[in-house]
């Protein structure tokens, strides 16, 4: 799992589409997941990047995730005490 500059991305969620099986990528962007058959679809998701789907059909997948233009929007929340907390999402 790589970004647009071919740097590995750690912590990308890899999930079997319409299933509960999932894993995450390691420090080198690699992952391993069991799928029911070679036609299974995997969904890759990571904060700040567009989701990507791929058919599991091969033993080795090389995937580059594309960054979203509006990846993180800054939200300010006012608490009852008047404190300001900054939330990202």
C-alpha positions as CSV (number, residue, x, y, z in Angstrom):
1,X,0.0,0.0,0.0
2,X,1.6,3.2,-1.2
3,X,0.7,6.9,-1.4
4,X,1.0,8.9,-4.6
5,X,4.7,9.4,-4.0
6,X,5.3,5.6,-3.6
7,X,5.8,5.9,0.2
8,X,4.4,3.0,2.2
9,X,1.3,3.8,4.3
10,X,0.9,2.2,7.7
11,X,-2.5,1.4,9.1
12,X,-4.6,1.3,6.0
13,X,-7.8,-0.7,6.7
14,X,-8.2,-3.6,4.3
15,X,-11.7,-5.1,4.5
16,X,-13.6,-7.8,2.6
17,X,-16.5,-6.0,0.9
18,X,-19.8,-6.9,2.5
19,X,-18.0,-9.0,5.1
20,X,-16.5,-8.6,8.5
21,X,-13.0,-9.8,7.8
22,X,-10.4,-7.0,7.9
23,X,-6.8,-6.2,8.6
24,X,-4.4,-3.3,8.5
25,X,-1.2,-2.6,6.6
26,X,2.1,-2.9,8.5
27,X,5.0,-0.4,8.5
28,X,6.1,-1.3,5.0
29,X,2.5,-1.1,3.6
30,X,2.1,-4.8,3.4
31,X,-0.9,-6.9,4.5
32,X,-2.3,-10.4,4.5
33,X,-6.0,-11.3,4.5
34,X,-8.0,-14.5,4.0
35,X,-10.6,-14.3,1.3
36,X,-13.3,-16.8,0.3
37,X,-12.3,-16.9,-3.4
38,X,-10.2,-15.0,-5.9
39,X,-13.2,-12.9,-7.0
40,X,-13.6,-11.4,-3.6
41,X,-13.5,-7.6,-3.5
42,X,-11.2,-5.8,-1.0
43,X,-11.9,-2.2,0.2
44,X,-9.0,-0.1,1.2
45,X,-9.6,2.9,3.4
46,X,-7.4,5.5,5.2
47,X,-8.1,8.9,6.7
48,X,-7.3,11.6,4.1
49,X,-7.3,9.2,1.1
50,X,-10.0,8.1,-1.3
51,X,-11.3,4.6,-0.7
52,X,-10.2,2.1,-3.3
53,X,-11.6,-1.3,-4.3
54,X,-9.8,-4.2,-5.9
55,X,-10.5,-7.8,-6.8
56,X,-8.3,-10.1,-4.7
57,X,-7.6,-12.3,-7.7
58,X,-3.8,-12.0,-7.5
59,X,-1.3,-13.0,-4.8
60,X,0.4,-9.6,-4.9
61,X,-1.4,-6.3,-5.3
62,X,0.4,-3.0,-5.7
63,X,-2.0,-0.2,-4.8
64,X,-1.4,3.5,-4.7
65,X,-4.0,5.5,-2.7
66,X,-5.0,8.9,-3.9
67,X,-5.1,11.8,-1.4
68,X,-8.5,13.6,-1.1
69,X,-8.4,17.3,-1.8
70,X,-10.5,18.1,1.3
71,X,-8.8,15.5,3.5
72,X,-9.2,17.1,6.8
73,X,-11.7,19.8,7.7
74,X,-11.1,21.7,10.9
75,X,-14.1,21.7,13.2
76,X,-14.4,23.8,16.4
77,X,-16.7,22.6,19.1
78,X,-17.7,24.8,22.1
79,X,-18.2,22.9,25.3
80,X,-20.5,23.8,28.2
81,X,-17.5,25.4,30.0
82,X,-16.7,27.6,27.0
83,X,-13.5,25.7,26.2
84,X,-12.7,25.3,22.6
85,X,-11.8,21.9,21.3
86,X,-10.5,21.3,17.8
87,X,-11.7,18.2,16.0
88,X,-10.5,16.8,12.8
89,X,-12.5,14.5,10.6
